[in-house]
Amino acid sequence: MSESDGAYLLGALSPEDRRAYEDHLAGCPACSAALAEVAGLPGLLGRVPADAVDVQEPLPADVLPHLLAAVQVERTRSRRRFRVALGALATAAAVVATALIAPGLLSSHRQPTQLAFAPVGEVPITATAAVIAKKWGTEIDLRCTYEGTSEWGSQPYSLVATDRLGHEEEIATWTAAAGKPVTLVASTFLQRKDLATLEVRLPTGRPVLRLRT
């Protein structure tokens, strides 16, 4: 790095020397790169208070090299601050990404919505079911409760799936007991879009609960 670089930045060259220096820079990548290294010199000098400069005394011969070295230190500090800021930005981006992704992860583990069966007449039995589409068909998560003491208790009930063409398929059976909830998982090869109704039926075939899907 030459003294001409610093003198050029400080405006200490004569007009003729300045034009000659700029003509040289246009065709010399090495000198252009060297000049870029000390581009912060004027700004560094601008930080020096005016009353701290005694213009009556001649400047030391090595003042320019010291100033150039100070510029290099300042540039190194600036790069370090930039890296720290970049790291903080990356951390903040990771936090934001986690905040955006986490709700999706949580939602994937939520329990499926339970749909309520409608009673067919006055019956002492209630039920809900989650109807879950699968690649192979449909899964039904059934929850059923019997609260009566009539002849409908202590007998088998069945869950019947009907498609949109009217075809029926019995997919589960269980026995009801008063005050004892029944939870079971049934399945059918019917696709979710083809499933029309689910019915809870007595052994006689009479439906007591119905869910239109």
N, C-alpha and C positions, 0 to 999 in steps of 0.2 A: 504494500500500500504506500503510495507516494504522498509527498506534501502537497502536490497539485490537487489531489482529491479533496483534502481539507480546505485548501485555499479557494477552490472552486465553490464548495458548499458555503463558505463564509463570505463569498463575494469579494475576495481579496485580489482577484485577477483583473488585469486591465481588459478593456473590451476586446483588444486584439488577441490577447492570450486566452480569453474566455471562448472566443469563436474558434480558435485553433484547438482548444481542449475539447469543445463539443464536437468539432469535425472528427477528431481522433476517436471520441467515444462512439460515434456512429458506426465505426468499423472495427471496434476492439471489444469483443465480449468480455475479456479478462478485466479491462479497466472499468467497464460498466458494472460488472459484478463487485469489484472492489469499492466502487463509489456507493453502491447500494448498501454495503456493510456499514458505512459511516453516515447514512442518510439521516440519522437521528442527532447528529452533532449540533445543528442550529437550535433544535428544541432543547437540548441539554444546556446549551449556553444561555438560552432564554430564561432558564430557571435561576440563574445567578443574579442576586440583587444588585441593582446599579451601584449602591454605596459600598459594595464589597469589592469593587474594581477600582484600583488606583491607576489611572491612566498616566500619572506622572513618571512612574517607574517603568523601565523597559521590561517587556515580557521575557521570561526565561527561554532559552533556546529550545528546551525540550517540552514546551507547553503543548504544542500540537500533538506529539505522540501520547502525552498523558491524556489529552482530551479524547483522542481516538480510542485509547484503552478504556476510558470511562464509557464511551458509546458502546463498546463491545459488551461491557458488564451490564449496561442497561438493556441491551437487546437480549442478553441471556436471561435476565430477570423477566422480561416481557414474555419470552417463549415459555418460561416455567409457569407464569401466571395463566397463560393460555392453556397449557396442558392441564393445570388444576381445574380451570373452568370447564374444559372439555370433559374431564372425568366427572365433575359434578353434574353436568348436563346429561351424560350417559346414565348416571345413577338415577337422576330424576326421570329420565325416559323409561328406565326399567321399572320404577315404581308405578308410573302411569300405566305402562303395559300390563303390569300385574293387576292393577286396580280394574283395568278393562277386561282382562281375561278371567279374573276370579269369579265374577258373577256367573259367567258361562259354565265354569267348572262346578259351581255350587248347584246351578239349575239342573245339570245333568244327573245329580244325585237326589233330586227331589222326588218325593213319593208321587206316583201318578194320581191324577184326579179321580176321586170316587164319584160315580154317578148313581143317583137314587132310583131304585125300582119303584114303579107306581103300583099300588095295590089293585087287584082285580076283585072288587067287592070289599066287604068288611072281613079282614083276615088278621089274625094275631101274629103276623110275621112281617119283618122288615128286612131289607137287604140293600146293599150298595155294591158296585163293581167298578173296577178300573179296567177299561177295555184298551189293550195295548197291542199295537200293530207290530208284527214280527215278520222277518223275511219268509218264514215258512207258513205263516197264517196269522192267528190272533190268540193272544193270551188274555184270560179273564181272571182278575184277582177279586174273588167274591168274599163279602162279609155279610153274614146272615144271623139274625137274632129272632128267637121265638119267645114270645111273652105270654102266650095263652095257656090255659089248662084244659082246653076242650079236647075232643077226639082227634084234633089235628096234631097233637104232640106225640112224641115217641114213635114216629113213623118216618119212613124214608121220603125224602124230597129229591127232585131231580132238576138239573139245569139243562134247558134245551135251547140250542142255537138254531135260528131259522134264517136262510139266505133270502135274497130279494126275489127269488123265483118260487119261494114257498117250501123248499126242501128243509127238513128238520133233522137235527142231530143231537142226541143226548150226550152231553160232554162231562157230566159229573152227577154223583148221587151222595147223599148224606142223611143222617138222622137228626131230627130236631129234638132238643130237650129244653124245657122251660128255663129261661134265665141264663142259658149257656151259649154265648156267641160261637158261631162256626166261621172259621176262616179257611179258605181253600183256593187253590190255583187250578184252573181248568184251561184247556186249550182246544183249538179247532184249526183244521187246515184251511178254513174259510179266510180269505183276506179281509182285513178290516173294512174295506170299502164295499165288500159283498155281504157283510153281516147286517141283517135287517133288525132282528129282535133277539133278546134273551128272555126266557121265561123260567120262573120257578114253578114247578108243577107237583101236584099230589100224585100218588101211585095210580089213581084213576085217570090221569091225563088232564085233570082240571088245572088250569093256570091260576095261581094265587098272586103272583107278582110278574110285572112285565117291564122290560127296559127296551125302548126303541133307540137303536144306535145310529 
